[in-house]
Amino acid sequence: MHGYTESLRAEYRWSGIDFTTVFPNIAHTRLGAGVRGIKLVPKCTVDQIAGRIVDAVDRPQPYVHIPRAIGVLSAAAQVAAPRVRDRAFALLGADRAMINIDSDARSGYESEIVR
């Protein structure tokens, strides 16, 4: 999705239309239930996500990271050597964020989507 938004931003750059890519962390929702996430980066709430999107509509910006720490990590990952980035992601648990889940906490959500 990010690449698509970037191409739209480039194509419409003179039109007065703004495009924003939203990068939320795992949220406190049924979808995020049982997902442990990334160490040192708190899960976000739907109110935080909505508030940041409203801010981006009021004051256009190309990227919105929720929480802002996601943006810092993303920027650091882009300039880090792959070996350093991979080690940092492993230390933060980012490489396993969607794998190591609490099955009991997630069972209610998964039973709903498997129907």
Buried (B, 14 or more C-beta within 10 A) or exposed (E): EEEEBBEEBEEEEEEEEBBBBBBBBBBBBEEBBBBBBBEEBEBBBEEBBEEBBEEBEEEEEEBBBBBEBBBEBEEEBEEBEEEEBBEBBEEBBBBEBEEEBEEEEBEEBEEEEEE
